[in-house]
Amino acid sequence: MTSPQVAAPGPATSSLDLGGRTALVTGAAGGIGRACALRLAAAGAKVRAVDRDAAGLETLVGSAAGLPGAVEPYVLDLTDLDAAELAAAGTDVLVNNAGLQRVAPLEEFPPDVFHTVLTVMLEAPFRLIRGALPHMYGQGWGRIVNVSSVHGLRASAYKSAYVAAKHGLEGLSKTAALEGAPHGVTSNCVNPAYVRTPLVQRQLADQARTHGVPEERVLADVLLRDSAVKRLIEPEEVAEAVAYLCGPQASFVTGTSLVLDGGWTAH
């Protein structure tokens, strides 16, 4: 489901050489994570692709065939925090992307779901960063990119867990930037608005039920209401922003948020 008003651009990539580097991408089986894994492998990185979806990871590996780098599937449920920290050992580039969503009013929001969302989207990134930093510090170079959201900067109703996790991720990223700077490690957030991913497609149905309107109305009147650019973002556009933050031209960019929101926060 797309808006007819603005067409998405064709694929474009900037020069980036990550040959000899190891990257870890969470939520790599689909959506933004898949696009990031392929982009970093195209730059020559050996990509540790983390997801609990084993079949999706195998499909990703097939799509990466012939790229300069390699994609290695790593089946992992990020609620296993000790395993997540161990998985990050030896990585030069860490992309914290995995996420999940639940749309419900606060008074009806299931506490167990709230706990799971914060575990996967905030505590797991902390453990992954913790696992990656010794190697990064030891070599005097590292890149941490946290896939946040416009909801890391703005709140929306009915998304208490997601908004809380993304706001927390912003603070975690800034702290990592301050601590990592003397060691050549940068930490930044990328903040897209709604991206064409399975998570967003599910949101259309959830929001339709919550607001009592058709899914077509949800896209135009809810998801894209505050965006000046009336379309969903493509995962490859987000991956290109991630790639920029990993390049040498971004060595002075740290502790900030790269906003890809189509003008949402310009209001």
NUSE-691287 format. One record per residue (C-alpha): x, y, z; residue in three letters; residue number from 1. Coordinates in steps of 0.5 Angstrom, whole numbers. Layout:
REM residues N
> xx,yy,zz,r,k
> X,Y,Z,ALA,NUM
...
REM end
This chain:
REM residues 267
> xx,yy,zz,r,k
> 0,0,0,MET,1
> 3,7,-2,THR,2
> 1,14,-3,SER,3
> 1,16,-10,PRO,4
> 3,23,-9,GLN,5
> 11,22,-9,VAL,6
> 15,16,-12,ALA,7
> 21,13,-8,ALA,8
> 28,14,-12,PRO,9
> 31,9,-15,GLY,10
> 37,5,-11,PRO,11
> 43,9,-10,ALA,12
> 50,8,-6,THR,13
> 56,12,-4,SER,14
> 63,10,-4,SER,15
> 64,6,3,LEU,16
> 70,1,4,ASP,17
> 69,-4,10,LEU,18
> 74,-9,7,GLY,19
> 77,-13,13,GLY,20
> 71,-11,18,ARG,21
> 66,-15,21,THR,22
> 59,-12,22,ALA,23
> 53,-14,26,LEU,24
> 46,-13,24,VAL,25
> 40,-15,29,THR,26
> 34,-16,26,GLY,27
> 37,-18,19,ALA,28
> 32,-23,16,ALA,29
> 28,-17,14,GLY,30
> 26,-10,13,GLY,31
> 31,-5,15,ILE,32
> 36,-10,18,GLY,33
> 36,-14,11,ARG,34
> 38,-8,7,ALA,35
> 43,-6,12,CYS,36
> 46,-13,12,ALA,37
> 46,-13,4,LEU,38
> 49,-5,4,ARG,39
> 55,-7,9,LEU,40
> 56,-13,5,ALA,41
> 57,-9,-1,ALA,42
> 62,-5,2,ALA,43
> 66,-11,3,GLY,44
> 64,-13,11,ALA,45
> 63,-19,14,LYS,46
> 56,-19,16,VAL,47
> 54,-23,22,ARG,48
> 46,-23,21,ALA,49
> 43,-24,27,VAL,50
> 35,-25,28,ASP,51
> 31,-31,31,ARG,52
> 28,-32,24,ASP,53
> 32,-38,21,ALA,54
> 29,-38,14,ALA,55
> 29,-31,13,GLY,56
> 37,-31,15,LEU,57
> 38,-36,9,GLU,58
> 34,-32,4,THR,59
> 38,-26,6,LEU,60
> 45,-31,5,VAL,61
> 42,-32,-2,GLY,62
> 41,-25,-4,SER,63
> 48,-23,-1,ALA,64
> 51,-28,-6,ALA,65
> 57,-25,-10,GLY,66
> 57,-19,-6,LEU,67
> 64,-17,-4,PRO,68
> 63,-18,3,GLY,69
> 60,-24,6,ALA,70
> 53,-25,10,VAL,71
> 54,-30,16,GLU,72
> 47,-32,19,PRO,73
> 47,-32,27,TYR,74
> 40,-35,30,VAL,75
> 39,-31,36,LEU,76
> 33,-29,40,ASP,77
> 35,-22,43,LEU,78
> 31,-24,50,THR,79
> 37,-28,51,ASP,80
> 41,-22,54,LEU,81
> 48,-26,55,ASP,82
> 48,-29,49,ALA,83
> 47,-23,45,ALA,84
> 53,-20,49,GLU,85
> 57,-26,47,LEU,86
> 55,-25,40,ALA,87
> 58,-18,39,ALA,88
> 65,-20,41,ALA,89
> 70,-18,36,GLY,90
> 65,-13,32,THR,91
> 68,-7,28,ASP,92
> 61,-4,26,VAL,93
> 55,-5,31,LEU,94
> 48,-4,28,VAL,95
> 42,-4,33,ASN,96
> 36,-5,29,ASN,97
> 31,-11,32,ALA,98
> 25,-8,34,GLY,99
> 17,-10,35,LEU,100
> 11,-6,36,GLN,101
> 4,-7,40,ARG,102
> -1,-1,39,VAL,103
> -6,-1,45,ALA,104
> -8,4,50,PRO,105
> -4,5,56,LEU,106
> -9,2,60,GLU,107
> -10,-4,56,GLU,108
> -3,-5,54,PHE,109
> 0,-12,57,PRO,110
> 5,-11,62,PRO,111
> 9,-17,59,ASP,112
> 9,-14,52,VAL,113
> 12,-8,55,PHE,114
> 17,-12,58,HIS,115
> 19,-15,52,THR,116
> 19,-9,48,VAL,117
> 24,-6,52,LEU,118
> 28,-12,53,THR,119
> 29,-13,45,VAL,120
> 30,-5,44,MET,121
> 33,-2,49,LEU,122
> 37,-7,54,GLU,123
> 39,-12,48,ALA,124
> 43,-6,45,PRO,125
> 46,-4,51,PHE,126
> 49,-11,52,ARG,127
> 51,-11,45,LEU,128
> 54,-5,45,ILE,129
> 58,-8,52,ARG,130
> 60,-14,48,GLY,131
> 63,-10,42,ALA,132
> 66,-4,46,LEU,133
> 73,-8,48,PRO,134
> 75,-10,41,HIS,135
> 73,-3,38,MET,136
> 77,0,44,TYR,137
> 83,-4,43,GLY,138
> 84,-2,36,GLN,139
> 82,5,37,GLY,140
> 76,5,32,TRP,141
> 69,3,32,GLY,142
> 62,5,29,ARG,143
> 55,4,33,ILE,144
> 49,6,29,VAL,145
> 42,5,33,ASN,146
> 36,5,28,VAL,147
> 32,9,33,SER,148
> 26,13,30,SER,149
> 22,19,29,VAL,150
> 19,16,35,HIS,151
> 25,17,39,GLY,152
> 24,24,38,LEU,153
> 17,25,38,ARG,154
> 11,21,42,ALA,155
> 5,18,39,SER,156
> -1,15,42,ALA,157
> -2,8,43,TYR,158
> 5,6,43,LYS,159
> 8,7,50,SER,160
> 13,1,50,ALA,161
> 16,3,43,TYR,162
> 16,10,44,VAL,163
> 19,9,51,ALA,164
> 24,4,48,ALA,165
> 26,9,43,LYS,166
> 27,15,47,HIS,167
> 32,11,52,GLY,168
> 36,8,46,LEU,169
> 37,16,44,GLU,170
> 40,17,51,GLY,171
> 44,10,51,LEU,172
> 47,12,44,SER,173
> 49,19,47,LYS,174
> 52,16,53,THR,175
> 56,11,48,ALA,176
> 58,17,44,ALA,177
> 61,21,50,LEU,178
> 65,15,53,GLU,179
> 67,12,46,GLY,180
> 70,19,43,ALA,181
> 77,18,46,PRO,182
> 77,11,43,HIS,183
> 76,13,36,GLY,184
> 69,10,37,VAL,185
> 63,14,34,THR,186
> 55,12,36,SER,187
> 49,15,33,ASN,188
> 42,14,32,CYS,189
> 38,14,25,VAL,190
> 31,16,26,ASN,191
> 26,14,20,PRO,192
> 19,16,20,ALA,193
> 15,10,17,TYR,194
> 19,5,13,VAL,195
> 16,0,8,ARG,196
> 17,-6,13,THR,197
> 13,-12,15,PRO,198
> 12,-8,22,LEU,199
> 9,-2,19,VAL,200
> 4,-7,15,GLN,201
> 2,-10,21,ARG,202
> 1,-3,24,GLN,203
> -4,-1,19,LEU,204
> -8,-7,21,ALA,205
> -7,-5,28,ASP,206
> -8,2,28,GLN,207
> -15,1,23,ALA,208
> -17,-3,29,ARG,209
> -15,2,34,THR,210
> -18,8,31,HIS,211
> -24,4,27,GLY,212
> -22,6,20,VAL,213
> -20,3,14,PRO,214
> -13,1,13,GLU,215
> -12,6,7,GLU,216
> -15,12,12,ARG,217
> -9,10,17,VAL,218
> -4,11,12,LEU,219
> -6,17,9,ALA,220
> -9,20,16,ASP,221
> -5,17,21,VAL,222
> 2,15,19,LEU,223
> 3,20,14,LEU,224
> -1,26,17,ARG,225
> 5,29,20,ASP,226
> 10,28,14,SER,227
> 11,33,9,ALA,228
> 13,28,4,VAL,229
> 7,23,3,LYS,230
> 10,16,2,ARG,231
> 13,11,6,LEU,232
> 21,11,6,ILE,233
> 24,5,3,GLU,234
> 29,0,7,PRO,235
> 35,2,2,GLU,236
> 34,9,4,GLU,237
> 35,8,11,VAL,238
> 41,3,10,ALA,239
> 45,8,6,GLU,240
> 44,13,12,ALA,241
> 47,8,16,VAL,242
> 53,7,11,ALA,243
> 54,14,11,TYR,244
> 55,14,19,LEU,245
> 60,8,18,CYS,246
> 65,12,13,GLY,247
> 71,16,14,PRO,248
> 67,22,12,GLN,249
> 63,21,18,ALA,250
> 69,21,23,SER,251
> 67,27,27,PHE,252
> 59,25,27,VAL,253
> 58,22,34,THR,254
> 52,23,39,GLY,255
> 47,25,34,THR,256
> 41,23,31,SER,257
> 40,23,23,LEU,258
> 33,24,22,VAL,259
> 30,21,16,LEU,260
> 22,24,17,ASP,261
> 20,27,11,GLY,262
> 19,34,15,GLY,263
> 15,31,21,TRP,264
> 19,34,26,THR,265
> 20,41,22,ALA,266
> 13,42,25,HIS,267
REM end
